[in-house]
Amino acid sequence: MMELHILGTASARPTSTRSVSGSVFSCPEGLVIIDSGEGFQMRYARQRSRMKRQKEPSLLRPNRIAAVALTHGHLDHTWGLLPFLQTLSLDGRQQPLFVYGPTSPEILDRLEADGIDASMPEQTASAELLNQYRAWFALGGTSTRLGYDVRWLLGHPQSGRWVEFVDDATNLAWYDSMPQPEGFTTFRMDSIPTLHSVPSCAWQFSRKERKGSFDREKAALAGLSQKERKNLSEGIDVEHGSGEVLRASQFRGPSKPALSMVVSGDTAEQSIQPKAPVTVLVHEATFLNDTADKATQHLHSTAAGAARTAEHCKAQHLVLTHFSARLRDADDALAEAKEVLGQTCAVATANDGDRVRIDEDGNAILLKASESGWVQHNLTHH
């Protein structure tokens, strides 16, 4: 199972009911924070408290956080990161933590040629993540000062080239592909290039198709030896009795489908090229059709544009988020997305505190936050 806790659904300007961007991806192998705008640690704490009140398993424990994945450098997506890291330090964190963010090939070229203190190319945007990394290092964001190992990485999603700031950000280490978070083996995390006014990416979390469970009871009823059962459980066909061949596949339940969730940041429409089939796409919908010119100008998406992206990605389900403060009712965004999608893809809108879950069988469920906990909505076609 995988689940996304959406803890901020506003665009750059928060409202009384919507906070700026920040989500938590959860799977059995750990947690990944996706963006951490202003006040993220308070929203994270509220979500944990809400789950405790509902006596849900404490899957949001801070010691399960394996990584932070930033979609781009705009402050409504990043400005809560350093306070959150410092709170983890105050709580006595010991586990390593990866921090990932996208950058440009020009920045990587400068770092490779000139080293850790390389100057920025001319006309580099102030929101370039290297600027923020350097500020965070100066303000105490290094492993020694935080008291736990923080692995700061910048990469170019198109080429797969990544650099890590090592030795308390005094040296660099280079990679030809993005290192995976510690503990991620069955699940995989990938950066997907997107199009925005600064280097940006979406994040895809996926798990490959898995074999069905071995039917021990069926094997026992067949009167098989321990060795025969072991071979069948490992996928090896066996010869039993008078030459009868027993197929390992006959002793397994249905296979578990491949699962995948893509979470976008700010991006122009149809810029996402997923690396695996998409079960759920969580996508920004900052504007409506009547302000499509602003979406184009600022390289954002309308709700209809998000729907076209879902079609382009062949996503089974679409969840809209990142709504402009000018938008009074997300139902308008929902209606415009539905008009594009028809019956090809299920679509819903998110509020702060909502959860998107994909179960073992690939079913997508939206858990809508309420005062008494969460109300379950199956993500089905409308």
PyMOL commands that set and color helices and strands:
alter all, ss='L'
color gray80, all
select helices_A, chain A and resi 40-53+62-64+75-78+81-90+105-114+129-138+143-146+216-221+226-233+248-251+289-298+303-313+330-341
alter helices_A, ss='H'
color red, helices_A
select strands_A, chain A and resi 2-6+22-27+30-36+65-69+97-102+150-156+161-166+171-175+187-193+201-207+238-240+244-246+259-263+280-284+317-321+346-349+354-358+364-370+373-378
alter strands_A, ss='S'
color yellow, strands_A
deselect
rebuild
show_as cartoon
